Amino acid sequence: MLDSLKDVIRKSSIHVCLVSTGGCNGCDIEVVALLSPRYDLEQYGIYVHNNPREADVILIAGAVTEQWREKLQRIYAKAPEPKVVVAVGNCPLSGDVFNQEGGSVYAPASDFIPVDAEISGCPPRPSEILAAILAVGPDAIATKGRQAKGGHTVEEKAEGGEKV
Ligand code: SF4
């Protein structure tokens, strides 16, 4: 019963799992801004949570620290196929300000798990993060036999929207 209810809800939505590996949380704040009325992420049927088992898209924010290397791989392993990953901000790309000599920051994150899209910036704008999710999310759910809300693709909805 619960599983079939979940299937109905998931049929037209894109589930995004946010993984914060270790940064200043500036990128997390930009992701949270997507939930505000200004961007209203859920109008696209996109939901952000931290459950990799439900993830269509994994967002990585922050630098990969010593403690996060293996954890990141374990989280990636839990995500269902196709595993789609977006690296948000400079930290997962280069370690940014945290990548200092003698430190324990590892970069890029793609050394540990495959990354499908990268958004540079410190932090990137919410609209850039949304654009990246929209670039990879619809294909990710289409591979699973699902379509974006209302019979339209999420990209079509974004084209019609004014808030992005
Ligand atoms: S990229 Fe910049 S804003 Fe984002 S977590 Fe790293 S230091 Fe903070």
Backbone and ligand atoms as CSV (ligand in chain L), in Angstrom:
chain,resi,resn,atom,element,x,y,z
A,1,MET,N,N,0.844,-1.208,0.000
A,1,MET,CA,C,0.000,0.000,0.000
A,1,MET,C,C,0.879,1.259,0.000
A,2,LEU,N,N,1.806,1.329,0.969
A,2,LEU,CA,C,2.686,2.499,1.046
A,2,LEU,C,C,3.556,2.586,-0.203
A,3,ASP,N,N,4.036,1.417,-0.659
A,3,ASP,CA,C,4.883,1.405,-1.855
A,3,ASP,C,C,4.128,1.900,-3.073
A,4,SER,N,N,2.841,1.475,-3.227
A,4,SER,CA,C,2.103,1.912,-4.410
A,4,SER,C,C,1.787,3.407,-4.322
A,5,LEU,N,N,1.568,3.919,-3.109
A,5,LEU,CA,C,1.345,5.358,-2.937
A,5,LEU,C,C,2.608,6.119,-3.320
A,6,LYS,N,N,3.739,5.599,-2.875
A,6,LYS,CA,C,5.028,6.218,-3.222
A,6,LYS,C,C,5.217,6.236,-4.739
A,7,ASP,N,N,4.834,5.132,-5.395
A,7,ASP,CA,C,4.997,5.053,-6.848
A,7,ASP,C,C,4.196,6.137,-7.551
A,8,VAL,N,N,2.952,6.375,-7.070
A,8,VAL,CA,C,2.099,7.401,-7.684
A,8,VAL,C,C,2.747,8.772,-7.528
A,9,ILE,N,N,3.214,9.071,-6.320
A,9,ILE,CA,C,3.807,10.385,-6.049
A,9,ILE,C,C,5.090,10.576,-6.852
A,10,ARG,N,N,5.874,9.499,-6.950
A,10,ARG,CA,C,7.168,9.595,-7.620
A,10,ARG,C,C,7.065,9.630,-9.136
A,11,LYS,N,N,5.904,9.223,-9.659
A,11,LYS,CA,C,5.781,9.031,-11.100
A,11,LYS,C,C,6.187,10.268,-11.904
A,12,SER,N,N,5.819,11.454,-11.393
A,12,SER,CA,C,6.093,12.646,-12.192
A,12,SER,C,C,7.014,13.630,-11.476
A,13,SER,N,N,7.714,13.178,-10.458
A,13,SER,CA,C,8.569,14.108,-9.724
A,13,SER,C,C,10.040,13.725,-9.841
A,14,ILE,N,N,10.879,14.727,-9.622
A,14,ILE,CA,C,12.334,14.500,-9.620
A,14,ILE,C,C,12.812,14.651,-8.191
A,15,HIS,N,N,13.401,13.612,-7.659
A,15,HIS,CA,C,13.877,13.662,-6.279
A,15,HIS,C,C,15.368,13.961,-6.255
A,16,VAL,N,N,15.702,15.002,-5.501
A,16,VAL,CA,C,17.084,15.472,-5.441
A,16,VAL,C,C,17.607,15.249,-4.029
A,17,CYS,N,N,18.697,14.530,-3.928
A,17,CYS,CA,C,19.321,14.270,-2.626
A,17,CYS,C,C,20.508,15.218,-2.465
A,18,LEU,N,N,20.452,16.079,-1.466
A,18,LEU,CA,C,21.549,17.022,-1.218
A,18,LEU,C,C,22.544,16.395,-0.241
A,19,VAL,N,N,23.805,16.330,-0.671
A,19,VAL,CA,C,24.863,15.782,0.182
A,19,VAL,C,C,25.881,16.892,0.428
A,20,SER,N,N,26.011,17.305,1.669
A,20,SER,CA,C,26.962,18.367,2.014
A,20,SER,C,C,28.192,17.714,2.620
A,21,THR,N,N,29.296,17.757,1.885
A,21,THR,CA,C,30.468,17.002,2.314
A,21,THR,C,C,31.405,17.805,3.217
A,22,GLY,N,N,31.324,19.112,3.172
A,22,GLY,CA,C,32.220,19.872,4.049
A,22,GLY,C,C,32.654,21.169,3.404
A,23,GLY,N,N,31.950,22.221,3.650
A,23,GLY,CA,C,32.306,23.525,3.101
A,23,GLY,C,C,31.854,24.580,4.078
A,24,CYS,N,N,31.513,25.741,3.563
A,24,CYS,CA,C,31.064,26.815,4.456
A,24,CYS,C,C,29.545,26.852,4.550
A,25,ASN,N,N,28.869,25.938,3.843
A,25,ASN,CA,C,27.404,25.869,3.766
A,25,ASN,C,C,26.798,26.965,2.890
A,26,GLY,N,N,27.651,27.753,2.255
A,26,GLY,CA,C,27.125,28.788,1.362
A,26,GLY,C,C,26.337,28.180,0.218
A,27,CYS,N,N,26.837,27.072,-0.331
A,27,CYS,CA,C,26.129,26.423,-1.449
A,27,CYS,C,C,24.824,25.793,-0.972
A,28,ASP,N,N,24.840,25.259,0.245
A,28,ASP,CA,C,23.596,24.681,0.797
A,28,ASP,C,C,22.525,25.758,0.889
A,29,ILE,N,N,22.946,26.956,1.291
A,29,ILE,CA,C,21.977,28.056,1.441
A,29,ILE,C,C,21.365,28.418,0.079
A,30,GLU,N,N,22.194,28.348,-0.973
A,30,GLU,CA,C,21.661,28.645,-2.312
A,30,GLU,C,C,20.677,27.553,-2.745
A,31,VAL,N,N,20.939,26.310,-2.350
A,31,VAL,CA,C,19.991,25.223,-2.669
A,31,VAL,C,C,18.690,25.448,-1.897
A,32,VAL,N,N,18.820,25.837,-0.625
A,32,VAL,CA,C,17.616,26.100,0.185
A,32,VAL,C,C,16.825,27.265,-0.411
A,33,ALA,N,N,17.544,28.240,-0.986
A,33,ALA,CA,C,16.848,29.385,-1.605
A,33,ALA,C,C,15.932,28.928,-2.743
A,34,LEU,N,N,16.270,27.810,-3.354
A,34,LEU,CA,C,15.411,27.285,-4.432
A,34,LEU,C,C,14.027,26.895,-3.923
A,35,LEU,N,N,13.941,26.642,-2.618
A,35,LEU,CA,C,12.653,26.240,-2.037
A,35,LEU,C,C,11.790,27.456,-1.691
A,36,SER,N,N,12.367,28.643,-1.758
A,36,SER,CA,C,11.632,29.855,-1.377
A,36,SER,C,C,10.639,30.225,-2.485
A,37,PRO,N,N,9.669,31.111,-2.163
A,37,PRO,CA,C,8.697,31.525,-3.186
A,37,PRO,C,C,9.359,32.154,-4.424
A,38,ARG,N,N,10.538,32.729,-4.249
A,38,ARG,CA,C,11.228,33.370,-5.394
A,38,ARG,C,C,11.480,32.355,-6.526
A,39,TYR,N,N,11.902,31.149,-6.163
A,39,TYR,CA,C,12.202,30.125,-7.177
A,39,TYR,C,C,11.163,29.006,-7.205
A,40,ASP,N,N,10.596,28.691,-6.048
A,40,ASP,CA,C,9.496,27.726,-5.946
A,40,ASP,C,C,9.809,26.425,-6.697
A,41,LEU,N,N,10.889,25.800,-6.260
A,41,LEU,CA,C,11.378,24.585,-6.930
A,41,LEU,C,C,10.302,23.522,-7.104
A,42,GLU,N,N,9.396,23.439,-6.127
A,42,GLU,CA,C,8.406,22.359,-6.172
A,42,GLU,C,C,7.365,22.563,-7.264
A,43,GLN,N,N,7.312,23.776,-7.848
A,43,GLN,CA,C,6.391,23.968,-8.971
A,43,GLN,C,C,6.780,23.066,-10.139
A,44,TYR,N,N,8.046,22.671,-10.195
A,44,TYR,CA,C,8.516,21.784,-11.265
A,44,TYR,C,C,8.392,20.315,-10.887
A,45,GLY,N,N,7.867,20.066,-9.690
A,45,GLY,CA,C,7.794,18.684,-9.227
A,45,GLY,C,C,9.156,18.187,-8.780
A,46,ILE,N,N,10.018,19.121,-8.338
A,46,ILE,CA,C,11.357,18.752,-7.870
A,46,ILE,C,C,11.379,18.843,-6.344
A,47,TYR,N,N,11.792,17.784,-5.704
A,47,TYR,CA,C,11.796,17.728,-4.241
A,47,TYR,C,C,13.208,17.462,-3.742
A,48,VAL,N,N,13.625,18.244,-2.740
A,48,VAL,CA,C,14.976,18.098,-2.179
A,48,VAL,C,C,14.879,17.394,-0.835
A,49,HIS,N,N,15.718,16.387,-0.641
A,49,HIS,CA,C,15.769,15.685,0.637
A,49,HIS,C,C,17.182,15.113,0.785
A,50,ASN,N,N,17.360,14.242,1.761
A,50,ASN,CA,C,18.707,13.669,1.919
A,50,ASN,C,C,18.680,12.149,1.965
A,51,ASN,N,N,17.795,11.557,1.173
A,51,ASN,CA,C,17.701,10.101,1.112
A,51,ASN,C,C,18.220,9.589,-0.236
A,52,PRO,N,N,19.435,9.058,-0.266
A,52,PRO,CA,C,19.984,8.620,-1.553
A,52,PRO,C,C,19.191,7.493,-2.210
A,53,ARG,N,N,18.496,6.693,-1.422
A,53,ARG,CA,C,17.742,5.565,-1.999
A,53,ARG,C,C,16.568,6.041,-2.852
A,54,GLU,N,N,16.153,7.285,-2.640
A,54,GLU,CA,C,15.021,7.841,-3.403
A,54,GLU,C,C,15.518,8.822,-4.471
A,55,ALA,N,N,16.839,8.947,-4.627
A,55,ALA,CA,C,17.381,10.042,-5.433
A,55,ALA,C,C,17.358,9.765,-6.928
A,56,ASP,N,N,16.838,10.750,-7.674
A,56,ASP,CA,C,17.032,10.746,-9.127
A,56,ASP,C,C,18.302,11.520,-9.462
A,57,VAL,N,N,18.566,12.543,-8.651
A,57,VAL,CA,C,19.765,13.371,-8.843
A,57,VAL,C,C,20.421,13.566,-7.477
A,58,ILE,N,N,21.731,13.388,-7.422
A,58,ILE,CA,C,22.478,13.676,-6.192
A,58,ILE,C,C,23.210,15.010,-6.389
A,59,LEU,N,N,22.992,15.943,-5.464
A,59,LEU,CA,C,23.726,17.218,-5.491
A,59,LEU,C,C,24.833,17.126,-4.459
A,60,ILE,N,N,26.071,17.372,-4.866
A,60,ILE,CA,C,27.166,17.424,-3.885
A,60,ILE,C,C,27.551,18.873,-3.686
A,61,ALA,N,N,27.539,19.316,-2.442
A,61,ALA,CA,C,27.997,20.675,-2.114
A,61,ALA,C,C,29.081,20.552,-1.061
A,62,GLY,N,N,30.126,21.353,-1.202
A,62,GLY,CA,C,31.203,21.326,-0.213
A,62,GLY,C,C,32.404,20.534,-0.694
A,63,ALA,N,N,33.506,20.753,-0.008
A,63,ALA,CA,C,34.746,20.064,-0.348
A,63,ALA,C,C,34.713,18.642,0.214
A,64,VAL,N,N,35.358,17.726,-0.483
A,64,VAL,CA,C,35.398,16.344,0.006
A,64,VAL,C,C,36.522,16.224,1.028
A,65,THR,N,N,36.149,16.014,2.258
A,65,THR,CA,C,37.140,15.897,3.330
A,65,THR,C,C,37.520,14.427,3.532
A,66,GLU,N,N,38.544,14.238,4.339
A,66,GLU,CA,C,39.004,12.872,4.654
A,66,GLU,C,C,37.821,12.004,5.108
A,67,GLN,N,N,37.003,12.582,5.995
A,67,GLN,CA,C,35.886,11.814,6.570
A,67,GLN,C,C,34.817,11.486,5.536
A,68,TRP,N,N,34.793,12.257,4.437
A,68,TRP,CA,C,33.702,12.088,3.487
A,68,TRP,C,C,34.039,11.213,2.278
A,69,ARG,N,N,35.284,10.886,2.083
A,69,ARG,CA,C,35.641,10.142,0.858
A,69,ARG,C,C,34.864,8.843,0.742
A,70,GLU,N,N,34.939,8.002,1.756
A,70,GLU,CA,C,34.255,6.709,1.685
A,70,GLU,C,C,32.749,6.863,1.816
A,71,LYS,N,N,32.339,7.821,2.682
A,71,LYS,CA,C,30.892,8.045,2.868
A,71,LYS,C,C,30.242,8.419,1.543
A,72,LEU,N,N,30.921,9.264,0.788
A,72,LEU,CA,C,30.377,9.708,-0.498
A,72,LEU,C,C,30.179,8.508,-1.432
A,73,GLN,N,N,31.142,7.618,-1.428
A,73,GLN,CA,C,31.023,6.424,-2.281
A,73,GLN,C,C,29.889,5.516,-1.809
A,74,ARG,N,N,29.712,5.427,-0.493
A,74,ARG,CA,C,28.616,4.594,0.032
A,74,ARG,C,C,27.258,5.187,-0.320
A,75,ILE,N,N,27.150,6.515,-0.214
A,75,ILE,CA,C,25.896,7.190,-0.572
A,75,ILE,C,C,25.608,6.980,-2.056
A,76,TYR,N,N,26.633,7.127,-2.878
A,76,TYR,CA,C,26.472,6.941,-4.324
A,76,TYR,C,C,25.991,5.519,-4.627
A,77,ALA,N,N,26.543,4.555,-3.920
A,77,ALA,CA,C,26.171,3.147,-4.148
A,77,ALA,C,C,24.698,2.904,-3.810
A,78,LYS,N,N,24.151,3.665,-2.860
A,78,LYS,CA,C,22.755,3.469,-2.452
A,78,LYS,C,C,21.754,4.045,-3.448
A,79,ALA,N,N,22.177,4.987,-4.280
A,79,ALA,CA,C,21.247,5.632,-5.218
A,79,ALA,C,C,20.845,4.645,-6.308
A,80,PRO,N,N,19.577,4.695,-6.737
A,80,PRO,CA,C,19.143,3.793,-7.814
A,80,PRO,C,C,19.703,4.236,-9.170
A,81,GLU,N,N,19.784,3.305,-10.089
A,81,GLU,CA,C,20.228,3.638,-11.457
A,81,GLU,C,C,19.134,4.433,-12.161
A,82,PRO,N,N,19.426,5.339,-13.084
A,82,PRO,CA,C,20.785,5.777,-13.402
A,82,PRO,C,C,21.247,6.775,-12.341
A,83,LYS,N,N,22.463,6.635,-11.915
A,83,LYS,CA,C,22.971,7.505,-10.856
A,83,LYS,C,C,23.443,8.804,-11.502
A,84,VAL,N,N,22.775,9.891,-11.175
A,84,VAL,CA,C,23.107,11.179,-11.793
A,84,VAL,C,C,23.588,12.133,-10.703
A,85,VAL,N,N,24.763,12.715,-10.918
A,85,VAL,CA,C,25.389,13.550,-9.884
A,85,VAL,C,C,25.685,14.945,-10.428
A,86,VAL,N,N,25.339,15.957,-9.643
A,86,VAL,CA,C,25.665,17.344,-9.981
A,86,VAL,C,C,26.547,17.892,-8.867
A,87,ALA,N,N,27.714,18.417,-9.238
A,87,ALA,CA,C,28.618,19.042,-8.262
A,87,ALA,C,C,28.310,20.525,-8.208
A,88,VAL,N,N,27.968,21.017,-7.017
A,88,VAL,CA,C,27.534,22.407,-6.850
A,88,VAL,C,C,28.658,23.236,-6.236
A,89,GLY,N,N,29.133,24.233,-6.966
A,89,GLY,CA,C,30.129,25.160,-6.426
A,89,GLY,C,C,31.560,24.704,-6.644
A,90,ASN,N,N,32.486,25.594,-6.313
A,90,ASN,CA,C,33.908,25.314,-6.536
A,90,ASN,C,C,34.445,24.220,-5.624
A,91,CYS,N,N,33.855,24.068,-4.439
A,91,CYS,CA,C,34.426,23.114,-3.479
A,91,CYS,C,C,34.530,21.685,-4.011
A,92,PRO,N,N,33.459,21.112,-4.563
A,92,PRO,CA,C,33.622,19.742,-5.077
A,92,PRO,C,C,34.466,19.668,-6.354
A,93,LEU,N,N,34.700,20.829,-6.979
A,93,LEU,CA,C,35.519,20.836,-8.200
A,93,LEU,C,C,37.004,20.954,-7.871
A,94,SER,N,N,37.325,21.823,-6.903
A,94,SER,CA,C,38.751,22.081,-6.630
A,94,SER,C,C,39.097,22.080,-5.143
A,95,GLY,N,N,38.103,22.066,-4.286
A,95,GLY,CA,C,38.358,22.240,-2.852
A,95,GLY,C,C,38.317,23.693,-2.440
A,96,ASP,N,N,38.430,24.576,-3.463
A,96,ASP,CA,C,38.365,26.029,-3.259
A,96,ASP,C,C,39.248,26.466,-2.076
A,97,VAL,N,N,38.756,27.328,-1.216
A,97,VAL,CA,C,39.591,27.883,-0.137
A,97,VAL,C,C,40.017,26.837,0.889
A,98,PHE,N,N,39.345,25.707,0.894
A,98,PHE,CA,C,39.663,24.667,1.891
A,98,PHE,C,C,40.813,23.765,1.448
A,99,ASN,N,N,41.204,23.882,0.168
A,99,ASN,CA,C,42.255,23.005,-0.347
A,99,ASN,C,C,43.625,23.638,-0.098
A,100,GLN,N,N,44.125,23.472,1.120
A,100,GLN,CA,C,45.390,24.088,1.530
A,100,GLN,C,C,46.461,23.017,1.713
A,101,GLU,N,N,47.695,23.428,1.541
A,101,GLU,CA,C,48.808,22.504,1.731
A,101,GLU,C,C,48.770,21.943,3.161
A,102,GLY,N,N,48.900,20.649,3.268
A,102,GLY,CA,C,48.872,20.028,4.592
A,102,GLY,C,C,47.471,19.744,5.096
A,103,GLY,N,N,46.470,20.146,4.329
A,103,GLY,CA,C,45.085,19.923,4.742
A,103,GLY,C,C,44.603,18.545,4.324
A,104,SER,N,N,43.363,18.251,4.633
A,104,SER,CA,C,42.836,16.940,4.248
A,104,SER,C,C,41.558,17.090,3.427
A,105,VAL,N,N,41.681,17.925,2.388
A,105,VAL,CA,C,40.586,18.096,1.429
A,105,VAL,C,C,41.009,17.459,0.117
A,106,TYR,N,N,40.093,16.710,-0.476
A,106,TYR,CA,C,40.403,15.978,-1.704
A,106,TYR,C,C,39.559,16.515,-2.843
A,107,ALA,N,N,40.180,16.760,-3.957
A,107,ALA,CA,C,39.453,17.312,-5.099
A,107,ALA,C,C,40.082,16.789,-6.397
A,108,PRO,N,N,39.269,16.667,-7.431
A,108,PRO,CA,C,37.847,16.927,-7.459
A,108,PRO,C,C,37.038,15.741,-6.911
A,109,ALA,N,N,35.757,15.985,-6.638
A,109,ALA,CA,C,34.880,14.922,-6.145
A,109,ALA,C,C,34.754,13.801,-7.169
A,110,SER,N,N,34.975,14.144,-8.447
A,110,SER,CA,C,34.860,13.124,-9.511
A,110,SER,C,C,35.973,12.080,-9.423
A,111,ASP,N,N,36.971,12.304,-8.561
A,111,ASP,CA,C,37.975,11.253,-8.309
A,111,ASP,C,C,37.349,10.094,-7.539
A,112,PHE,N,N,36.216,10.352,-6.898
A,112,PHE,CA,C,35.609,9.338,-6.013
A,112,PHE,C,C,34.320,8.759,-6.571
A,113,ILE,N,N,33.513,9.616,-7.205
A,113,ILE,CA,C,32.284,9.140,-7.844
A,113,ILE,C,C,32.130,9.866,-9.184
A,114,PRO,N,N,31.429,9.256,-10.155
A,114,PRO,CA,C,31.226,9.947,-11.437
A,114,PRO,C,C,30.350,11.186,-11.260
A,115,VAL,N,N,30.736,12.271,-11.892
A,115,VAL,CA,C,29.967,13.530,-11.825
A,115,VAL,C,C,29.470,13.848,-13.234
A,116,ASP,N,N,28.161,14.099,-13.343
A,116,ASP,CA,C,27.551,14.342,-14.653
A,116,ASP,C,C,27.495,15.816,-15.028
A,117,ALA,N,N,27.396,16.686,-14.036
A,117,ALA,CA,C,27.331,18.124,-14.335
A,117,ALA,C,C,28.044,18.884,-13.229
A,118,GLU,N,N,28.706,19.967,-13.615
A,118,GLU,CA,C,29.456,20.778,-12.649
A,118,GLU,C,C,28.990,22.229,-12.740
A,119,ILE,N,N,28.815,22.854,-11.590
A,119,ILE,CA,C,28.446,24.269,-11.567
A,119,ILE,C,C,29.519,24.992,-10.764
A,120,SER,N,N,30.333,25.793,-11.424
A,120,SER,CA,C,31.358,26.525,-10.689
A,120,SER,C,C,30.731,27.749,-10.025
A,121,GLY,N,N,31.470,28.352,-9.118
A,121,GLY,CA,C,30.974,29.528,-8.402
A,121,GLY,C,C,31.136,29.328,-6.916
A,122,CYS,N,N,31.216,30.428,-6.213
A,122,CYS,CA,C,31.435,30.355,-4.762
A,122,CYS,C,C,30.582,31.395,-4.056
A,123,PRO,N,N,29.304,31.127,-3.922
A,123,PRO,CA,C,28.563,29.978,-4.448
A,123,PRO,C,C,27.953,30.307,-5.812
A,124,PRO,N,N,27.485,29.287,-6.535
A,124,PRO,CA,C,26.720,29.562,-7.760
A,124,PRO,C,C,25.338,30.099,-7.404
A,125,ARG,N,N,24.722,30.766,-8.358
A,125,ARG,CA,C,23.378,31.316,-8.118
A,125,ARG,C,C,22.342,30.189,-8.097
A,126,PRO,N,N,21.251,30.371,-7.353
A,126,PRO,CA,C,20.202,29.344,-7.342
A,126,PRO,C,C,19.711,28.993,-8.751
A,127,SER,N,N,19.599,30.010,-9.613
A,127,SER,CA,C,19.099,29.740,-10.974
A,127,SER,C,C,20.053,28.823,-11.739
A,128,GLU,N,N,21.369,28.917,-11.449
A,128,GLU,CA,C,22.334,28.036,-12.125
A,128,GLU,C,C,22.195,26.596,-11.610
A,129,ILE,N,N,21.919,26.480,-10.316
A,129,ILE,CA,C,21.728,25.137,-9.738
A,129,ILE,C,C,20.467,24.515,-10.326
A,130,LEU,N,N,19.401,25.326,-10.412
A,130,LEU,CA,C,18.151,24.835,-10.996
A,130,LEU,C,C,18.364,24.414,-12.454
A,131,ALA,N,N,19.098,25.235,-13.205
A,131,ALA,CA,C,19.338,24.912,-14.616
A,131,ALA,C,C,20.052,23.565,-14.745
A,132,ALA,N,N,21.000,23.295,-13.839
A,132,ALA,CA,C,21.732,22.020,-13.897
A,132,ALA,C,C,20.807,20.846,-13.570
A,133,ILE,N,N,19.938,21.033,-12.575
A,133,ILE,CA,C,18.994,19.949,-12.231
A,133,ILE,C,C,18.075,19.686,-13.425
A,134,LEU,N,N,17.628,20.774,-14.065
A,134,LEU,CA,C,16.736,20.622,-15.213
A,134,LEU,C,C,17.460,20.021,-16.420
A,135,ALA,N,N,18.772,20.201,-16.468
A,135,ALA,CA,C,19.538,19.649,-17.590
A,135,ALA,C,C,19.673,18.131,-17.490
A,136,VAL,N,N,19.750,17.613,-16.274
A,136,VAL,CA,C,19.999,16.169,-16.119
A,136,VAL,C,C,18.799,15.399,-15.557
A,137,GLY,N,N,17.921,16.097,-14.806
A,137,GLY,CA,C,16.827,15.407,-14.120
A,137,GLY,C,C,15.813,14.722,-15.026
A,138,PRO,N,N,15.282,15.435,-16.058
A,138,PRO,CA,C,14.264,14.794,-16.900
A,138,PRO,C,C,14.746,13.505,-17.563
A,139,ASP,N,N,15.992,13.485,-18.024
A,139,ASP,CA,C,16.521,12.254,-18.631
A,139,ASP,C,C,16.632,11.151,-17.592
A,140,ALA,N,N,17.008,11.555,-16.366
A,140,ALA,CA,C,17.168,10.558,-15.292
A,140,ALA,C,C,15.835,9.869,-15.004
A,141,ILE,N,N,14.734,10.659,-14.946
A,141,ILE,CA,C,13.448,10.009,-14.644
A,141,ILE,C,C,12.877,9.322,-15.874
A,142,ALA,N,N,13.196,9.848,-17.068
A,142,ALA,CA,C,12.707,9.197,-18.296
A,142,ALA,C,C,13.301,7.795,-18.402
A,143,THR,N,N,14.545,7.637,-17.989
A,143,THR,CA,C,15.198,6.321,-18.016
A,143,THR,C,C,14.459,5.352,-17.107
A,144,LYS,N,N,13.820,5.919,-16.076
A,144,LYS,CA,C,13.065,5.075,-15.134
A,144,LYS,C,C,11.603,4.942,-15.571
A,145,GLY,N,N,11.277,5.423,-16.785
A,145,GLY,CA,C,9.917,5.283,-17.300
A,145,GLY,C,C,8.948,6.286,-16.734
A,146,ARG,N,N,9.450,7.438,-16.259
A,146,ARG,CA,C,8.578,8.458,-15.703
A,146,ARG,C,C,8.683,9.733,-16.528
A,147,GLN,N,N,7.661,10.592,-16.371
A,147,GLN,CA,C,7.671,11.862,-17.088
A,147,GLN,C,C,7.365,12.985,-16.121
A,148,ALA,N,N,7.857,14.173,-16.441
A,148,ALA,CA,C,7.633,15.309,-15.543
A,148,ALA,C,C,6.153,15.626,-15.402
A,149,LYS,N,N,5.822,16.306,-14.315
A,149,LYS,CA,C,4.443,16.648,-13.938
A,149,LYS,C,C,3.581,17.179,-15.079
A,150,GLY,N,N,2.310,16.799,-15.087
A,150,GLY,CA,C,1.317,17.390,-15.987
A,150,GLY,C,C,1.465,16.986,-17.436
A,151,GLY,N,N,2.206,15.917,-17.717
A,151,GLY,CA,C,2.361,15.470,-19.090
A,151,GLY,C,C,3.374,16.293,-19.876
A,152,HIS,N,N,3.958,17.332,-19.254
A,152,HIS,CA,C,4.977,18.127,-19.920
A,152,HIS,C,C,6.324,17.768,-19.312
A,153,THR,N,N,7.372,17.962,-20.079
A,153,THR,CA,C,8.674,17.755,-19.483
A,153,THR,C,C,8.954,18.906,-18.539
A,154,VAL,N,N,9.856,18.687,-17.598
A,154,VAL,CA,C,10.210,19.750,-16.661
A,154,VAL,C,C,10.832,20.920,-17.416
A,155,GLU,N,N,11.575,20.619,-18.486
A,155,GLU,CA,C,12.204,21.691,-19.268
A,155,GLU,C,C,11.145,22.583,-19.912
A,156,GLU,N,N,10.068,21.970,-20.420
A,156,GLU,CA,C,8.986,22.765,-21.020
A,156,GLU,C,C,8.373,23.674,-19.975
A,157,LYS,N,N,8.208,23.174,-18.758
A,157,LYS,CA,C,7.634,23.998,-17.694
A,157,LYS,C,C,8.574,25.168,-17.391
A,158,ALA,N,N,9.871,24.901,-17.359
A,158,ALA,CA,C,10.837,25.958,-17.042
A,158,ALA,C,C,10.803,27.050,-18.102
A,159,GLU,N,N,10.625,26.638,-19.370
A,159,GLU,CA,C,10.571,27.623,-20.459
A,159,GLU,C,C,9.376,28.543,-20.292
A,160,GLY,N,N,8.276,27.995,-19.745
A,160,GLY,CA,C,7.062,28.795,-19.577
A,160,GLY,C,C,7.067,29.621,-18.305
A,161,GLY,N,N,8.005,29.348,-17.400
A,161,GLY,CA,C,8.017,30.030,-16.112
A,161,GLY,C,C,8.755,31.363,-16.186
A,162,GLU,N,N,8.495,32.234,-15.220
A,162,GLU,CA,C,9.159,33.546,-15.204
A,162,GLU,C,C,10.100,33.679,-14.025
A,163,LYS,N,N,10.030,32.704,-13.127
A,163,LYS,CA,C,10.764,32.901,-11.891
A,163,LYS,C,C,12.217,32.459,-11.979
A,164,VAL,N,N,12.547,31.619,-12.950
A,164,VAL,CA,C,13.888,31.032,-12.981
A,164,VAL,C,C,14.930,32.099,-13.297
L,1,SF4,S1,S,31.986,26.747,-3.107
L,1,SF4,FE1,FE,32.186,28.604,-1.824
L,1,SF4,S2,S,30.106,28.955,-1.024
L,1,SF4,FE2,FE,30.161,26.811,-1.765
L,1,SF4,S3,S,30.699,25.602,0.072
L,1,SF4,FE3,FE,32.601,26.077,-1.027
L,1,SF4,S4,S,33.401,27.938,-0.035
L,1,SF4,FE4,FE,31.229,27.765,0.529
